[in-house]
Amino acid sequence: TFGFDATGNPGMKALFEAFGINAEDVVFSGPAKSGFYQRYKYYTEKGLLHRIRSKEYEFQALHLEMKKSERGYLKIHHANEDDLDDTQDAVAGMIYLTDRFDVIEPSLTMIDLRKQKKEI
């Protein structure tokens, strides 16, 4: 499954499907984005997120602003209009996709010492 944000371009899903790619549109707006970031926060606090060091990732993470909306949802945005939040959106979207069993079927692959793969 390939996650993407098609905001402003509804033809993206058809384009991916034309190439045989199972694509899932991840809509980053309002309550949905709030939920993505709640999962992101949980994964980060529990140490479940492992990544390589990246100055750009860390810069974007440090410059996020989170406020509560009138309806109680988190509003996530970057502090300065020139800053980006793409790395955090990508990670939050990845967590959302991998945490949904209706999108990705859980599976386990075991590799034995003789380098033979066995699907379970």
Salt bridges, closest charged atoms under 4 A:
GLU17 OE2 - LYS13 NZ 3.53
GLU24 OE2 - ARG100 NH1 3.61
GLU45 OE2 - LYS41 NZ 2.79
GLU58 OE2 - ARG51 NH2 3.51
GLU58 OE2 - ARG53 NH1 3.69
GLU65 OE1 - LYS67 NZ 3.98
GLU81 OE2 - HIS77 NE2 2.93
ASP85 OD2 - LYS33 NZ 3.55
ASP89 OD1 - LYS33 NZ 3.63
ASP99 OD2 - ARG39 NE 3.26
ASP102 OD2 - ARG100 NH2 2.70
ASP112 OD2 - ARG114 NH2 3.30
